[in-house]
Amino acid sequence: MLTVTSQPAAATRAWNGLIMATLTEDEQTIRRMVADAELPPLLAALAHLTGDMSLIRPEFRPPLRSLQASMEPQGGMTAEAQAAAREAAVAALVAYRDSGCPPAGTRSPEEIHELMKFLTGGAGEEYLSLLDHELSLGIDVGAPAWRTSEIAPETDFRVVVIGAGMSGIAAAHRLAQAEVPFVVLEKNADVGGTWLENNYPGCRLDTNNFAYSYSFAQRGDWPQQFSAQSDIRDYFQSVATELGLRDKIQFGTEVLSATWDEKTATWDLRIRTDGTVQTLTAHAVISAVGQLNRPNYPDIPGIDSFQGLSLHSARWDPALDLSGRRVAVIGTGASAYQIVPSIVDQVGELVVFQRNAPWMLPTPGYHENVATGLAELFERIPAYHQWFRFWQFWIATEGRLPLVEVDPEWKRPESVSARNEQLRIQLLDRLKGQYADRPDLYEKVVPTYPPGAKRMLRDNGVWAAALQQPHVSLVTEGIAEVTPTGVRTADGVLHEVDVIVYATGFTASDFLAPMRITGRDGMDLHEHWAGDARAHLGIDVPGFPNLFMLYGPNTNLVVTGSIIYMSECATEYILECLRLLLEGGHRAMECRPDAYDTYNDLIDRENRAKAWGASEVTSWYKNAKGRVTQNWPFPLLTYWQMTRKPDPSQYDIR
């Protein structure tokens, strides 16, 4: 029998991925740098660095109007304000250079909060602890303020984390800080989760990756603002290495089942490593298996009869050569949207099968590198990249949430409110321009459902350009079957191809599958859910003591923020649950059914008031029963407030 051994706490460090350079450039070069800068966070960074609070005077404050189809440059600053702000920034940089580039002086919390309010348009007091957490200037706000050695030195308490992807790394780091004995079980040969497994052509983020990073491991040298898969994978692998977590991860290990033993108040896990099945015992289990890790293959007759090559986008073969071949791509979601433009110039013929056209948000710089001057400023101005990340985080805090809220009095099926209709018109105008010479295609690419009802994609024109190439066909007729030689549609046409790519997403609603989880009194988790997964705060379920989930039901973000934020919040909540157990000398805790039901009623009600819940269009946001099991429907602040510490009245603790 394996046991979890205690591990020393990971050494914390100020992560930035940068080798800082001293500012020595002449004024002309500084002006060139500032021309590429994101001004609002640069002004905040310079005020923080120099103490000159006049840099954040009212006329420079970005208005930050509500997001529409695209974001206004520089937070909506007028041209006059931008010009004046650049002059002020250049003057501050020259003075900083001439003074020998001294380190930042100590700034009071009140000064830091003034800088935050400058960037946020005056965020209320309720936001400040959240903003401190995300800025993380010299203090790791999310770190546990306790150590097992201090609060329960004689207690034997071991934790198993399942998965070493984005959430698993966060959990491992916080457990190490709290000196909780733990082990991470990872089925793959390295960390990274979905960013390790998905390596299809064009795979990249559609969230700004300065925000798509840990608050405790910020990076300042991202090559792009929407980085490619390899850069995201390398980031997670580097974080695991730098934080000393690799020795605590057991790679090549799959969890088959977990069974709760009420007598010992422990979980018995059956695990398989190199074909050998063993048992591992732990007092608590944290599932960090995510939502997007099991490929979804469509239920199409004849799918196994195809005699050519077929593969799922999540199981791409890097050695695959598509040169001159006839290729079918089934699906037009996020992965297809990235694959098609990436392979279109290689293939001999490309047939794209579309069930629902995607809505796309204008993002001209989606594939572009970080501007040279901006990158140079990140290297020379201490904490600028942290203020920049903070700025990106704040822009997405509510994001486009107001644009997808349902107006019960609105009666048009293609939108859910007047604001949603305005967004729809803006997006249609862009589509019209992209397909001006192809009205036949334009009719096919116009979505028939409200914006926000399905995942919206990033649009820099490459999708439209690919579909308009002469060797590309967009097929909207339903698929009847797959044959040995191709794909037959409902109109009887056989599209003969050599390769079929299933860009059909994941079984996102099958949380914790294929593991068998047996809780108190022999309760099977999947039977309990019956295909309709729910969890209190997306974290715990009645009847399953000391079982916690990260990226669990209803924690996916759609038009706001980064999922890393949600996982950090949930991780910090779980650590507080462990603290409650250890400090009180308790053996187990489980969510009370009334708290569970109240919470999920709230989530369901709010999801029905969003475009993705009100629309009947098919999406991975919903399970087979039509309930939204994936999405978080509130602003980010709400989850922050809910996950600061557990309310003992919501738990049975023994």
LUMDOSE-228469 format. One line per field, with one value per residue (C-alpha): residue number from 1; x, y, z. Coordinates in steps of 0.02 Angstrom, whole numbers, plus 32768, in hexadecimal, padded with zeros to 4 digits. Example, Ala and Ser with C-alpha at 12.3 -4.5 7.8 and 13.67 -1.06 7.14 Angstrom:
num <- [1, 2] $
X <- [8267, 82AC] $
Y <- [7F1F, 7FCB] $
Z <- [8186, 8165] $
// end
This chain:
num <- [1, 2, 3, 4, 5, 6, 7, 8, 9, 10, 11, 12, 13, 14, 15, 16, 17, 18, 19, 20, 21, 22, 23, 24, 25, 26, 27, 28, 29, 30, 31, 32, 33, 34, 35, 36, 37, 38, 39, 40, 41, 42, 43, 44, 45, 46, 47, 48, 49, 50, 51, 52, 53, 54, 55, 56, 57, 58, 59, 60, 61, 62, 63, 64, 65, 66, 67, 68, 69, 70, 71, 72, 73, 74, 75, 76, 77, 78, 79, 80, 81, 82, 83, 84, 85, 86, 87, 88, 89, 90, 91, 92, 93, 94, 95, 96, 97, 98, 99, 100, 101, 102, 103, 104, 105, 106, 107, 108, 109, 110, 111, 112, 113, 114, 115, 116, 117, 118, 119, 120, 121, 122, 123, 124, 125, 126, 127, 128, 129, 130, 131, 132, 133, 134, 135, 136, 137, 138, 139, 140, 141, 142, 143, 144, 145, 146, 147, 148, 149, 150, 151, 152, 153, 154, 155, 156, 157, 158, 159, 160, 161, 162, 163, 164, 165, 166, 167, 168, 169, 170, 171, 172, 173, 174, 175, 176, 177, 178, 179, 180, 181, 182, 183, 184, 185, 186, 187, 188, 189, 190, 191, 192, 193, 194, 195, 196, 197, 198, 199, 200, 201, 202, 203, 204, 205, 206, 207, 208, 209, 210, 211, 212, 213, 214, 215, 216, 217, 218, 219, 220, 221, 222, 223, 224, 225, 226, 227, 228, 229, 230, 231, 232, 233, 234, 235, 236, 237, 238, 239, 240, 241, 242, 243, 244, 245, 246, 247, 248, 249, 250, 251, 252, 253, 254, 255, 256, 257, 258, 259, 260, 261, 262, 263, 264, 265, 266, 267, 268, 269, 270, 271, 272, 273, 274, 275, 276, 277, 278, 279, 280, 281, 282, 283, 284, 285, 286, 287, 288, 289, 290, 291, 292, 293, 294, 295, 296, 297, 298, 299, 300, 301, 302, 303, 304, 305, 306, 307, 308, 309, 310, 311, 312, 313, 314, 315, 316, 317, 318, 319, 320, 321, 322, 323, 324, 325, 326, 327, 328, 329, 330, 331, 332, 333, 334, 335, 336, 337, 338, 339, 340, 341, 342, 343, 344, 345, 346, 347, 348, 349, 350, 351, 352, 353, 354, 355, 356, 357, 358, 359, 360, 361, 362, 363, 364, 365, 366, 367, 368, 369, 370, 371, 372, 373, 374, 375, 376, 377, 378, 379, 380, 381, 382, 383, 384, 385, 386, 387, 388, 389, 390, 391, 392, 393, 394, 395, 396, 397, 398, 399, 400, 401, 402, 403, 404, 405, 406, 407, 408, 409, 410, 411, 412, 413, 414, 415, 416, 417, 418, 419, 420, 421, 422, 423, 424, 425, 426, 427, 428, 429, 430, 431, 432, 433, 434, 435, 436, 437, 438, 439, 440, 441, 442, 443, 444, 445, 446, 447, 448, 449, 450, 451, 452, 453, 454, 455, 456, 457, 458, 459, 460, 461, 462, 463, 464, 465, 466, 467, 468, 469, 470, 471, 472, 473, 474, 475, 476, 477, 478, 479, 480, 481, 482, 483, 484, 485, 486, 487, 488, 489, 490, 491, 492, 493, 494, 495, 496, 497, 498, 499, 500, 501, 502, 503, 504, 505, 506, 507, 508, 509, 510, 511, 512, 513, 514, 515, 516, 517, 518, 519, 520, 521, 522, 523, 524, 525, 526, 527, 528, 529, 530, 531, 532, 533, 534, 535, 536, 537, 538, 539, 540, 541, 542, 543, 544, 545, 546, 547, 548, 549, 550, 551, 552, 553, 554, 555, 556, 557, 558, 559, 560, 561, 562, 563, 564, 565, 566, 567, 568, 569, 570, 571, 572, 573, 574, 575, 576, 577, 578, 579, 580, 581, 582, 583, 584, 585, 586, 587, 588, 589, 590, 591, 592, 593, 594, 595, 596, 597, 598, 599, 600, 601, 602, 603, 604, 605, 606, 607, 608, 609, 610, 611, 612, 613, 614, 615, 616, 617, 618, 619, 620, 621, 622, 623, 624, 625, 626, 627, 628, 629, 630, 631, 632, 633, 634, 635, 636, 637, 638, 639, 640, 641, 642, 643, 644, 645, 646, 647, 648, 649, 650, 651, 652, 653, 654] $
X <- [8000, 8041, 8037, 804E, 80ED, 8107, 8165, 81C1, 8169, 8190, 8200, 819F, 81EA, 81B9, 8196, 81A1, 8201, 8265, 831B, 8306, 836A, 839B, 834B, 83DB, 838C, 8385, 82E4, 82BC, 82C5, 825C, 81D8, 81D7, 81BB, 8130, 80DB, 80C0, 808C, 7FE6, 7FDA, 7F67, 7FCE, 8071, 803B, 800C, 80B1, 8115, 80B5, 80D5, 818E, 81B0, 812C, 80F0, 8034, 8017, 802E, 7F80, 7F28, 7E6F, 7E84, 7EEA, 7E6C, 7E2A, 7D6C, 7D5B, 7CB2, 7C55, 7CA1, 7C4C, 7C81, 7D32, 7D93, 7DBE, 7E7A, 7ECB, 7E2C, 7DCF, 7E46, 7E2F, 7EB9, 7EE2, 7EEE, 7F5C, 7FD3, 7FE2, 7FF7, 8084, 80DF, 80CC, 8109, 81A0, 81CE, 81BF, 8228, 82B1, 82B5, 82BA, 834B, 83AA, 8398, 83EF, 8351, 8338, 82C8, 8215, 81FE, 8184, 80D2, 8048, 7FAE, 7F4B, 7FBF, 7FB3, 7EF7, 7EF7, 7F57, 7ED9, 7E48, 7E99, 7E99, 7DF0, 7D8E, 7D7B, 7D58, 7CFC, 7D46, 7CFA, 7D73, 7E15, 7E45, 7E22, 7E8B, 7F19, 7F16, 7F22, 7FA5, 8011, 8096, 8119, 8097, 8046, 7F98, 7F51, 7FD3, 7F8D, 7FAB, 7FC8, 8039, 800B, 80A4, 805C, 7FA3, 7FA4, 8057, 8027, 7F9B, 7FAF, 7F56, 7F83, 7F39, 7F32, 7F21, 7EE4, 7F2D, 7FC3, 7F75, 7F51, 7EE6, 7F51, 7FED, 7F92, 7F56, 8003, 8053, 7FD9, 7FE4, 80A1, 8098, 8028, 809D, 800F, 8052, 8014, 8034, 7FF5, 7FC0, 7FD1, 7FA6, 801A, 80D8, 80E0, 807A, 8009, 7F64, 7F02, 7F94, 8002, 7F82, 7F43, 7FC8, 7F60, 7F92, 7F68, 7F40, 7F4A, 7EF4, 7E5B, 7E73, 7EFB, 7F88, 7FC8, 7F23, 7F2C, 7FB8, 7FC3, 7FBF, 8052, 80B5, 80A6, 810B, 8143, 818F, 80FA, 8121, 806C, 7FD2, 7F74, 8002, 8013, 7FFC, 80B6, 80D0, 8041, 807F, 8130, 80ED, 8097, 812D, 81A1, 8132, 8131, 81EE, 8210, 8199, 81E7, 814A, 818A, 81C8, 8118, 80C9, 80B7, 80B2, 8068, 7FE8, 7F2E, 7EAC, 7E2D, 7DC0, 7DB2, 7D4E, 7D26, 7D42, 7CD4, 7D2B, 7DD7, 7D99, 7E0B, 7E01, 7E45, 7E7C, 7EA0, 7F26, 7F7E, 8034, 808D, 8004, 8011, 7F7A, 7F9A, 7F3C, 7F5D, 7F0F, 7EEE, 7E86, 7E4C, 7E44, 7E4B, 7E12, 7E6A, 7E3D, 7DE8, 7D59, 7DB2, 7E14, 7DAB, 7D8D, 7CDA, 7CB9, 7C14, 7B8D, 7B91, 7B63, 7BF6, 7C7A, 7CE6, 7CD6, 7D46, 7DDE, 7E46, 7E98, 7E28, 7E59, 7E16, 7E61, 7E94, 7EF5, 7F57, 7FED, 807A, 80C4, 8025, 8046, 7FAC, 8004, 7F91, 7F13, 7E56, 7E27, 7D81, 7D72, 7CD4, 7CA6, 7CBB, 7CE0, 7D80, 7DF4, 7DB3, 7DC0, 7E79, 7E9D, 7E4C, 7EB3, 7F50, 7F40, 7EE4, 7F81, 7FC1, 7F2C, 7EF0, 7E39, 7DE3, 7D2E, 7CEF, 7C4E, 7BEE, 7B59, 7B51, 7BB2, 7C1F, 7C14, 7CBF, 7D06, 7D76, 7E29, 7EA0, 7F3C, 7F0B, 7FA7, 801B, 80B5, 80BC, 80F2, 81AE, 81A4, 8129, 819B, 8230, 81D1, 81A2, 825D, 828D, 8201, 81EE, 813D, 80FB, 80CB, 8071, 800C, 7FEB, 7FAA, 7F40, 7EF9, 7ECE, 7E7E, 7E13, 7DD6, 7D94, 7D4C, 7C9E, 7CD2, 7C3C, 7BCC, 7B4E, 7B3F, 7B01, 7A82, 79D0, 7948, 78A5, 7845, 78B3, 785B, 78D5, 791C, 79C3, 79F1, 79C4, 79C2, 79DB, 7A94, 7AA8, 7A55, 7ACE, 7B5F, 7B11, 7B04, 7BB9, 7BF3, 7B87, 7BD0, 7C7D, 7C44, 7BF8, 7C9D, 7CFC, 7C86, 7C5A, 7C8D, 7C3E, 7B87, 7B6E, 7BE7, 7BA6, 7AFB, 7B4F, 7BBD, 7B37, 7B0A, 7A51, 7A60, 7A89, 7B3E, 7B80, 7B10, 7BA7, 7C60, 7C93, 7D36, 7DC3, 7DB9, 7E50, 7E10, 7E69, 7DCB, 7D6F, 7E09, 7E1A, 7D64, 7D6F, 7E00, 7DCE, 7DFA, 7D91, 7CD9, 7C69, 7BDF, 7B49, 7ADF, 7AD1, 7B41, 7AE3, 7B72, 7C2B, 7C55, 7CF6, 7D28, 7CE2, 7C4F, 7B9E, 7B29, 7A6C, 7A54, 7AA7, 7B4D, 7BE8, 7C7F, 7D13, 7DAC, 7E50, 7E50, 7DC6, 7DEB, 7D6C, 7D73, 7CDF, 7D1A, 7D13, 7C9A, 7C9F, 7C04, 7C4B, 7CA4, 7D25, 7D0A, 7D3F, 7D6F, 7CF5, 7CD8, 7C7F, 7C52, 7BFD, 7B83, 7BBE, 7B7A, 7BBD, 7BE0, 7BB2, 7B12, 7AE9, 7B02, 7AA6, 7AF6, 7ACF, 7B6C, 7B5B, 7BC9, 7BC6, 7C36, 7C6D, 7CD4, 7C77, 7BE1, 7B79, 7BA2, 7C58, 7CBD, 7D67, 7D52, 7D74, 7D6F, 7DCB, 7D7F, 7CE4, 7C2E, 7BFD, 7CAA, 7CCF, 7CE1, 7C94, 7C98, 7CFC, 7DAC, 7E1E, 7DF9, 7E9E, 7E4C, 7DBC, 7E35, 7E9D, 7E01, 7DC6, 7E73, 7E7D, 7DD0, 7E03, 7E9E, 7E2B, 7DC0, 7E5B, 7E89, 7DDC, 7DF2, 7EA3, 7E8C, 7DEE, 7E32, 7DA8, 7DAE, 7D34, 7CC4, 7C3E, 7BC8, 7B18, 7A8D, 7A2F, 7AC8, 7AE9, 7A36, 7A2C, 7ACE, 7A9F, 79F2, 7A49, 7AC2, 7A37, 79C9, 7A57, 7A90, 79DF, 79EF, 7A85, 7A8B, 7AD8, 7A4B, 79BA, 79E8, 79BD, 7A57, 7AC4, 7B66, 7BE4, 7BA9, 7B12, 7B02, 7A92, 79FF, 7A11, 7A4E, 7AE5, 7B65, 7C00, 7BED, 7C01, 7B79, 7BAF, 7C3A, 7CE4, 7CD1, 7C40, 7CAB, 7D36, 7CBF, 7C75, 7D1D, 7D7B, 7D59, 7CDB, 7C40, 7C3A, 7B7B, 7B7C, 7BDA, 7BC8, 7C6E, 7CA1] $
Y <- [8000, 80AB, 813D, 81F6, 8235, 82E2, 8359, 83FA, 849A, 84DE, 8575, 860C, 868B, 8728, 86E2, 874F, 86EE, 878A, 87B9, 8870, 88EF, 899E, 8A2E, 8A85, 8AB2, 8B62, 8BC6, 8B9C, 8AE2, 8AFA, 8B52, 8ABE, 8A48, 8AB1, 8AB7, 89FA, 8A02, 89DE, 8A89, 8A74, 89E9, 8A41, 8ADE, 8A77, 8A19, 8ABA, 8B0A, 8A6E, 8A71, 8B2A, 8B61, 8BE9, 8BDB, 8C68, 8BE2, 8BA1, 8C49, 8C48, 8C7C, 8BDD, 8B67, 8AEC, 8AF7, 8A39, 8A3A, 8994, 891B, 8909, 889C, 88DC, 8934, 89EB, 8A10, 8A4E, 8A32, 8AB5, 8B47, 8BD6, 8BFB, 8C9A, 8C3E, 8BB8, 8C3B, 8C94, 8BEF, 8BBB, 8C5D, 8C47, 8B92, 8BC3, 8C4C, 8BD3, 8B50, 8BCC, 8C09, 8B56, 8B30, 8BCC, 8BA3, 8AFB, 8A8E, 8A7E, 89F4, 8A1E, 8A6D, 8A29, 8A57, 8A58, 89EB, 8A8B, 8ABE, 8A12, 8A19, 8AC5, 8A79, 89EC, 8A64, 8AC6, 8A29, 89E9, 8A8A, 8A91, 89DF, 89D5, 899A, 88EE, 88D1, 8901, 8859, 8805, 8887, 8875, 87BA, 87D0, 8859, 87F7, 887D, 882B, 87D1, 872C, 8759, 86AD, 864D, 85EE, 864C, 85AB, 8513, 8463, 845E, 84F0, 84C5, 8406, 83C9, 831B, 82FC, 827C, 82CD, 82A8, 82EB, 82A5, 831D, 82CC, 8323, 8393, 840D, 84C3, 84A3, 8416, 8482, 850B, 848D, 8441, 84EA, 851F, 8476, 8482, 8531, 84F0, 845B, 83E0, 8334, 830F, 82B8, 82E6, 8257, 827E, 8207, 825D, 8263, 831D, 83AB, 841D, 83C0, 83F8, 8465, 83CB, 835C, 83D6, 83F9, 840A, 848D, 853D, 8510, 85AB, 860F, 867A, 86D1, 8753, 86EC, 8773, 8756, 869B, 8683, 8666, 86FB, 86A9, 8685, 8719, 871F, 87BB, 8775, 8727, 872B, 874D, 8787, 86EB, 866F, 85CB, 8523, 8503, 85A5, 857F, 84CD, 850B, 8589, 8504, 8491, 851E, 854D, 8498, 8495, 853F, 8522, 8479, 8414, 838C, 831C, 8318, 82DD, 8225, 8223, 819A, 8173, 8161, 8164, 80D9, 80F3, 8148, 80FF, 8153, 80ED, 8135, 80D4, 811B, 81BD, 81A1, 818A, 80EA, 810A, 8082, 80C0, 8075, 8099, 803D, 7FBA, 7F99, 7FBC, 7FF8, 804A, 80F6, 8139, 81F1, 8258, 82D1, 82CD, 8364, 833F, 83AF, 834D, 83E2, 83EA, 83E1, 8340, 82B5, 82C3, 82C1, 825C, 8281, 81FC, 81E3, 813E, 80E7, 814A, 80AD, 807A, 8102, 80B4, 8151, 81A8, 81F2, 824B, 82BF, 836D, 8345, 82AD, 82FD, 82A4, 8324, 82B8, 82C0, 8301, 8349, 8386, 8375, 8309, 8318, 8346, 8354, 83BA, 8396, 8427, 84E3, 8504, 8544, 84B8, 84B4, 8571, 8561, 84C5, 84F7, 8596, 8539, 84A9, 84FC, 851F, 846D, 8404, 83DC, 83ED, 8420, 83FF, 8453, 840E, 848F, 8472, 851F, 85B6, 8605, 86B9, 870C, 87A0, 8816, 87FD, 8840, 8818, 8765, 871B, 87AF, 87B9, 882F, 88D8, 88F4, 8992, 8945, 88AE, 8921, 8983, 88E1, 88BB, 8968, 89A5, 8940, 88FD, 8942, 8895, 8879, 8918, 88E6, 883B, 8894, 8905, 886F, 8818, 88AF, 88C7, 8816, 881C, 883A, 8834, 8820, 87D9, 8869, 8845, 8792, 87B4, 8786, 8809, 87AA, 882B, 8811, 87A1, 878D, 86DB, 8710, 877A, 8785, 8840, 88E9, 88E7, 8836, 886D, 88FF, 8885, 8814, 88A4, 88D5, 8824, 8812, 88B2, 8867, 87C6, 8825, 8879, 87D5, 877E, 8812, 87AE, 870C, 8726, 866A, 864E, 86E0, 868C, 85F2, 8649, 86B5, 8665, 864E, 8657, 86E5, 871B, 86C9, 8630, 85CD, 85EE, 8689, 867C, 86F7, 8742, 8789, 875E, 86B9, 864F, 86B1, 86B0, 85F4, 85D0, 8639, 85DA, 857B, 84CE, 84E5, 84B9, 84E7, 8465, 848E, 83F7, 837D, 82E3, 8241, 81C6, 81A5, 8129, 80CB, 8156, 81F5, 8252, 8249, 82D8, 82D3, 830D, 826D, 82BD, 8257, 82C2, 824F, 8277, 822B, 8270, 829A, 8311, 830F, 83BF, 8396, 83CA, 836B, 830F, 83A5, 8376, 82CE, 8311, 829E, 8216, 818D, 817D, 8123, 818B, 8135, 81A0, 8188, 80F6, 80B2, 8145, 8146, 81F9, 81DE, 8183, 8210, 8291, 8228, 828C, 8334, 8366, 83E7, 8421, 84A1, 852F, 84B5, 8465, 83E6, 8371, 832C, 8277, 8286, 82C0, 8310, 8309, 83AF, 83E2, 8466, 84A4, 8447, 845E, 8511, 855F, 8579, 862E, 8667, 8724, 8753, 8735, 869F, 85F1, 85F8, 8679, 8602, 8574, 85E2, 8619, 8565, 852A, 85AE, 857C, 84C5, 84F2, 854D, 84B0, 844C, 84CE, 84C0, 8403, 8408, 8496, 8449, 8399, 835D, 82C4, 82F1, 8378, 8370, 83EF, 83F0, 83C7, 8469, 84D4, 846D, 8482, 853B, 855E, 84FB, 8549, 85F2, 85BB, 8570, 860A, 867E, 8610, 8612, 86D0, 86C9, 86AE, 8600, 85C8, 861B, 85E2, 8535, 8527, 848E, 84B2, 845F, 84D4, 8461, 83AB, 832D, 8367, 8419, 8460, 84D3, 8472, 84D1, 858C, 8609, 868C, 8715, 8797, 875C, 87BB, 874A, 86AD, 8706, 8734, 8686, 862D, 8690, 860E, 8584, 85A6, 8519, 8522, 84E3, 8445, 83AA, 83A3, 830F] $
Z <- [8000, 7FD3, 804A, 8032, 8083, 80C7, 8055, 807F, 8050, 7FA4, 7FA5, 7F6C, 7EF7, 7E9C, 7DF0, 7D57, 7CD3, 7CAB, 7CB3, 7CDD, 7C7A, 7CB1, 7C53, 7BF9, 7B51, 7B0B, 7B0A, 7A55, 7A7B, 7B18, 7AAF, 7A37, 7ACA, 7B13, 7A68, 7A7C, 7B32, 7B82, 7BD4, 7C6C, 7CBE, 7C8C, 7CE8, 7D81, 7D7A, 7D6D, 7DFC, 7E63, 7E33, 7E4C, 7EC8, 7E50, 7E65, 7DE8, 7D63, 7D8D, 7D8A, 7D5C, 7CA6, 7C87, 7CD8, 7C55, 7C46, 7C32, 7BE0, 7BD9, 7B5C, 7AB5, 7A22, 7A34, 7ABD, 7AAC, 7AA1, 7B41, 7BA4, 7B3E, 7B60, 7AE7, 7A69, 7AC9, 7B6E, 7B1F, 7AD8, 7B7E, 7BDC, 7B67, 7B87, 7C42, 7C37, 7BCD, 7C48, 7CDB, 7C83, 7C57, 7D0B, 7D4A, 7CD3, 7D06, 7DBF, 7DA5, 7D9F, 7E5B, 7E9F, 7ECC, 7F74, 7FF2, 7FC6, 8046, 802E, 8013, 7F84, 7F33, 7F3F, 7EEE, 7E5C, 7E53, 7E53, 7DC6, 7D5A, 7D8F, 7D86, 7E43, 7E79, 7F1E, 7FC2, 7FA7, 7F18, 7F6F, 7FBA, 7F13, 7EB8, 7F35, 7F11, 7E55, 7E59, 7ED4, 7EE8, 7F55, 7FC0, 7F91, 7FD0, 7FAA, 800E, 80A4, 8145, 81A5, 81AA, 81DB, 824A, 82AD, 82BB, 82BE, 82D3, 8310, 8293, 8208, 8175, 80C0, 801E, 7F6E, 7EDB, 7E3A, 7DA2, 7D83, 7D0B, 7D2D, 7DC9, 7E0D, 7E0B, 7E6B, 7EED, 7EFF, 7F19, 7FA1, 7FF9, 7FF9, 8043, 80CE, 80EB, 80CF, 809B, 7FEC, 7F48, 7E9A, 7E28, 7D6E, 7CE1, 7C65, 7C62, 7C8B, 7CD2, 7C6B, 7C5B, 7BC3, 7B8B, 7B86, 7B2F, 7AAB, 7A28, 798B, 7909, 7940, 79F5, 7A61, 7AE8, 7AC9, 7B72, 7B87, 7BD0, 7C44, 7C9E, 7C79, 7CF7, 7DB1, 7E25, 7E80, 7DE2, 7D6E, 7CCF, 7C74, 7BD5, 7B7E, 7AC3, 7A95, 7AF1, 7AB7, 7ABD, 7A62, 7AB8, 7AC7, 7B28, 7BA0, 7BB8, 7BDA, 7C58, 7CC0, 7CB6, 7CEA, 7D7D, 7DB9, 7DB0, 7DFD, 7E8E, 7EB4, 7E93, 7E1F, 7EAB, 7EEF, 7E4B, 7E1F, 7D61, 7CF3, 7D79, 7D59, 7DE2, 7DC8, 7E61, 7F09, 7F99, 803E, 80DD, 8166, 81F1, 81CB, 817C, 80E8, 802D, 7FDF, 7F2D, 7EAE, 7E39, 7DA3, 7D7B, 7CED, 7CEC, 7DA7, 7E15, 7EC6, 7F54, 7F99, 8038, 805D, 80D4, 804D, 7F90, 7F1C, 7E6C, 7DEE, 7D51, 7CFE, 7C83, 7BDB, 7BE2, 7B94, 7AD8, 7A9C, 79FF, 79A9, 79A1, 78E4, 7892, 7840, 789E, 78AF, 77F9, 77B1, 775B, 7755, 77E9, 786E, 790F, 7993, 79A2, 7A55, 7A1B, 798D, 7946, 7930, 78A5, 783E, 778E, 773B, 769D, 7609, 7665, 7668, 7719, 7773, 7812, 7874, 78E5, 78E4, 799B, 79EA, 79B2, 7900, 78F9, 791F, 78B8, 7813, 77F1, 7829, 77AD, 771C, 76B9, 76CC, 7698, 75EA, 7619, 76BA, 76E9, 7788, 77D3, 7838, 78AA, 78F8, 78B9, 7942, 797B, 7972, 79D2, 796E, 79AB, 7925, 798C, 79B4, 7961, 7979, 79E6, 7A7A, 7A32, 7A3D, 7AA4, 7B1E, 7B37, 7B53, 7BD7, 7C2F, 7C39, 7C7A, 7CEB, 7D8B, 7DA5, 7D00, 7CC6, 7D6B, 7D57, 7CA2, 7CDC, 7D5E, 7CD5, 7C67, 7CFB, 7D26, 7C73, 7C78, 7D29, 7CE6, 7C31, 7BC0, 7C48, 7C39, 7B7F, 7B99, 7C23, 7BF5, 7BF0, 7C14, 7BAD, 7B13, 7A95, 7A04, 79F7, 79AC, 7A44, 7AFD, 7B1E, 7ACB, 7AFC, 7ABB, 7A19, 7A0B, 7A1E, 799A, 791E, 793B, 791D, 7881, 7839, 7847, 77F5, 7764, 7742, 7746, 76CC, 765C, 75C1, 75FA, 7624, 7615, 76A4, 7709, 7714, 775E, 77DE, 7830, 78D8, 78FA, 79B7, 7A31, 7A4A, 7AE6, 7ADD, 7AA1, 7AB5, 7A53, 79F2, 79CE, 791F, 78C4, 7816, 77F9, 7807, 7782, 7712, 7722, 76FA, 765C, 7610, 7571, 75B5, 7653, 7669, 76FB, 770D, 7779, 774A, 77DA, 77DA, 77BB, 77CA, 77B8, 772F, 7709, 7690, 76DE, 7729, 76E4, 770A, 771D, 7669, 762D, 75F7, 761F, 7646, 7626, 768F, 76C8, 7779, 77F5, 7885, 7911, 795A, 79C8, 7A74, 7B16, 7B86, 7BF8, 7C5C, 7C92, 7D2A, 7D7B, 7CF7, 7CE3, 7D9A, 7E0C, 7EA9, 7F3A, 7FCF, 8074, 8082, 7FDB, 7F76, 7EC4, 7E8C, 7DD5, 7E04, 7E7D, 7DF5, 7D72, 7CE6, 7D39, 7D99, 7E22, 7EB1, 7F3C, 7EFE, 7E78, 7F02, 7F6F, 7F70, 8002, 8029, 7FF3, 8089, 806E, 7FB1, 7F5C, 7EA6, 7E41, 7D9E, 7DD5, 7D9E, 7D74, 7D86, 7CCE, 7C97, 7BF4, 7BDB, 7C75, 7CB3, 7CB7, 7CF9, 7D59, 7DC9, 7DF0, 7E17, 7E89, 7EE8, 7EFA, 7F2F, 7FB6, 7FF3, 7FFC, 8061, 80DB, 80E6, 8112, 8193, 81E1, 81EF, 8233, 82AF, 82F5, 82FF, 828B, 821A, 8190, 8147, 80C1, 8079, 80C1, 8044, 8069, 8043, 7FA7, 7F68, 7F91, 7F36, 7E9B, 7E92, 7E8F, 7E06, 7D9B, 7DAB, 7D79, 7CE8, 7CA2, 7CA2, 7C2D, 7B72, 7B85, 7BF7, 7B9D, 7AEE, 7AB1, 7A43, 7A63, 7ABF, 7B32, 7BBA, 7BD5, 7C01, 7BA9, 7C13, 7BD6, 7C7B, 7C7D, 7CE2, 7CAD, 7CBD, 7D49, 7D2D, 7DA8, 7DAB, 7DE7, 7E8A, 7EBF, 7EB8, 7F15, 7FA1, 7FAA, 7FB4, 8039, 80C1, 80E1, 8148, 81C9, 81CB, 8117, 8145, 81AE, 820A, 8273] $
// end
